[in-house]
Amino acid sequence: MKAEMIRLLREKKDYISGQELCDRFQVSRTAIWKIINQLKDEGYVIESKQNRGYRLVESPDIMEAYELESRMCTKWAGRKVFFKKETGSTNIDCKLLAGQGAPHGALAVAERQVSGRGRRGRGWESPAGESIYMSILCRPDFPPDRAPMLTLVMGISVAQAVEKYTGLPAKIKWPNDVVVNGKKICGILTEMEMGLETKEIQYLVIGVGINVNNEAFPEELQDKATSLFLESERGGQKIYRAPLVRHVMEAFEKNYGLFLRTLDMSLLRDVYNACLVNRDAPVKVLDPKGEYTGIARQIDDAGDLLVETEDGEVKKVYSGEVSVRGLYGYA
């Protein structure tokens, strides 16, 4: 009910009468008054005028389920939100939700993670109230070898959402980092659960961490990581996170649909390559079998990175234990 009331107030953009709210939700005026006061206590600025009703003036920067659900315009992605103030990992939360029967597109969100993980099990800094920590549950019907490409699909979606919402030129450092001005603002981690006997995908969890309003980073990360706040030209203005989550979900739902049509990156390849931050630039491939340098050209339909070596050979770089770094820096 909270989500629907916020949605109504936001869409109305003017006063909405108490009686209209009573009729819509089939509750008493006292019940409406109590919910309005709860929203005010939670940071919503709501004007009340006799004989006119209520008007939403401003929403707080919160990630509560009702705030996120009130903004969603998707068909399935992020329509059902599960929120925690603090959690170990939204990926773990999403896996638990999957076991409890949560639907395709369910979104686990937290204000703070204490055990967040990145690629290869690296820790992920997760301060409260500054960033976006979320994981979406997918229940696909395609072969397991297609699953890793959804990391790339989400990468495109985050880059598109960031650029649409903030105007910042978001790019992708293959395979799973979104960068702005050569520094990381987002990491993505996809995990899969398979049936023991069927060897089919039971569900997928795609975790996304976006640095939004971080004002500083540890010295050892300052040349590698940044936030939308630090890169923004808004003069230090805080960036509201819930609308960005909405844009990510909208982009992901669209891109996921394109992916399902071919079960590869063929319909998204050109978009991804246009976002590839080190396209046609020198890179170092950190392969356990032996490091080498070359020029990053593009991804292929399978999402593999094509790197041209000095002798003209084009090598396919597969995600997993292989990392790619810019020859002269992180990106």
Secondary structure by P-SEA (a helix, b strand, c coil): caaaaaaaaaaacccccaaaaaaaccccaaaaaaaaaaaaaacccccccccccbbbccccccccaaaaaaaccccccccbbbbbcccccaaaaaaaaaaaccccbbbbbbccccccccccbbbbbbbccccccbbbbbbcccccccccaaaaaaaaaaaaaaaaacccbbbbccccbbbccccccbbbbbbbbbbcccccccbbbbbbbbbccccccccccccccccccccccccccccccaaaaaaaaaaaaaaaaaaaaccccccaaaaaaaacccccbbbbbbcccccccccccccccccbbbbbccccbbbbbbcccbbbbcccccc
